Amino acid sequence: MKRNGFWLVIALILALVSAIGASLVQTSAGAVTVKDLKWETASGRMMNALLFTPETATADSPAPAIVVSHGWWNNREMQSANYVELARRGYVVLSIDMYGHGNSDPLPADELMVGGTGMYDAVLLMADLPYVDADKIGITGHSNGARAANFSIPLDDAAAEQLIASVLLVDYDPIYTDAEGAYVNAYGTRDVGLIQAQYDEFFFRSYSPEGVPLTAPRDYLGTPNAQSFLHFGAAPDDIAGEVREQGTVYTESIDGTEAMRVIYSLPQTHPWTTISSTAVGHLVDFFDESLGAPEPIDSGNQLWQLKEFFTALGLIAFGILLVTVPRALLGTPAFRALATPAAPAVALSGRIPAIWFWGGMLVSALISGVSYIWLSQQAPVLGITFNAVPSIVPQGSVFFIALWAAINGLAAMMIMAGAYLAFAKKGGMSLRDSGVLPGWRAFFHGIGLALTTVVAVYAVVFVLDFLFKTDFRLWVIGVKWFSVDKIGLALFVLPLFLIYFVANSVAINAFNRFTIAGREWVNTAVLAAANSLAPLVLVIAQYSVFAVSGELIPGFGGIFSIWLFPVIVILAVTAIVSRKLYRATGNPYIAGFLNAAIVALVSVSNSLVITY
């Protein structure tokens, strides 16, 4: 208990250092004020956003302003690199949760374009701020955040006064043609730039009339679409063979206004752009050229990586708290009865147990990989996942991962049953002593410990967000505060996650806990790696093929490999948490419930809510 107390204190210190450090970076050591806004927009919906106001932006000296947006299935914190660098250069920055995302209102399936999915509503707010120069408002978004920017252009065109002066699209195609298919300058006199990933999983392809891809993303610059964009909407036949290049700013006088177009083409993938120093540098250069930075700083001078370091520390602290908090609670009168350490692990010996141990892991990994690809090709599931058909499922992406998890949980149960009947029962395995049958009292008592832990560790997240406006994250893995409605969303998918994480905890602890090479930690490391093996192999296969051929594996959509990035880490970490808690309690269900609840909350607070 003394050692656990030490690590509990270390985790709390790390969490505090994480919040203070991240706050110092995003506020430029106090030179930028950060506000968490929630307001009713012109579309009649509630929107949530982070507002960054440099101290140099005043009513007497209004500053250029930029609205930044995340992509589909993400939230405002995914723009961290951009808002940190723009704010420290003197821009007023608003990082939004698009409708349906984060803590903004859900998005109706039949109104995806409403208010530019929230982006144009955010522009209207910015234009009313007294310290914002309403003649210098820019917008930028990644992926579907860029689509929101495209949605905002016709809304701005239809307004009595145009507010958007500058547009930077990131990893999403510009508007090339009008409703009749003719090439057009849809952006008018606005400055427009594009950051394009040469290995983009979704965009920048040219297609035949039959829908067959003709060019890969890495060949985008030579396509008629790209050249028309750089020639301000001119038809390819009218360009007269002039091929414009990436990285060069092209200008043209339109209705007496000098406008610019530029494409930055980068050899990276779609999700990597959100954490690419090269992409951030181009973003800084573009807005400096277009709007003029109030506090010019060289684009290579970037500090957002320091914030990423601090928020990653918080993520590590969160993982440690998942172990140390429940173990500390075992010392309290409320949960002391659960403190029954598991029996020491025995050596893995005998041919049959070894076959079941190694073979079971390989079979489980195979089932995991095959079931994931199979599920990604099932039309009814895809209809729900991508909100293409009305359903009771509010978050299609979370439902997909939870359903896949449940399939693998059921498979694990069958493998365990086979192992028990084949050798464990004959070898004297006791289901009660191993914790498979802990008794109803211990079972429900363990659930109480798990739920208390969830409340306690998220209390740390909520308090630090309230004080410092920061969360715990690293790239695509984020633990953040959430609004009350997320609890209901988590309960919706919790049963599916429970099937997997409970079965996984029982398998790891009651059936596969051995010493290997005389060390139990080797066994834990092997099982943690096995948990993540299938997702890791699928990701490596997908991007190896993509790098060589320029296209994805046929039949394996890009979004499905992207969703596996956080899964790889989560499955390994939950295996370690499971083992640590089992050793302290001999009860595999505590970690099963804890992991399921945490993963459900993390998932629903970082995705999209669609209503019908």
Secondary structure, 3 states (H helix, E strand, C coil): CHHHHHHHHHHHHHHHHHHHHHHHHHCCCCCEEEEEEEEECCCCCEEEEEEEEECCCCCCCCEEEEEEECCCCCCHHHHHHHHHHHHCCCCEEEEEECCCECCCCCEECCCCCHHHCCHHHHHHHHHHCCCEEEEEEEEEEECHHHHHHHHHHHHHHHCCCCCEEEEEEECCCCCCECCCCCECCCCCCCEEEEEEEEECCCCCCEECCCCCEEECHHHHHHCHHHHHHHCCCCCHHHCCCCCCCCCCCEEEEECCEEEEEEEEEEEEECHHHHHCHHHHHHHHHHHHHHCCCCCCCCCCCCCHHHHHHHHHHHHHHHHHHHHHHHHHHCCCCCCHHHCCCCCCCEECCCHHHHHHHHHHHHHHHHHHHHHHHHHCCCHHHHHHHCCCCCCCCCCHHHHHHHHHHHHHHHHHHHHHHHHHHHHHCCCCCCCCCCCCCCCHHHHHHHHHHHHHHHHHHHHHHHHHHHHHCCCEEECCEEECCCCCHHHHHHHHHHHHHHHHHHHHHHHHHHHCCEEECCEHHHHHHHHHHHHHHHHHHHHHHHHHHHHHHCCCCCCCCHHHHHCHHHHHHHHHHHHHHHHHHHHHHCCHHHHHHHHHHHHHHHHHCCCECEEC
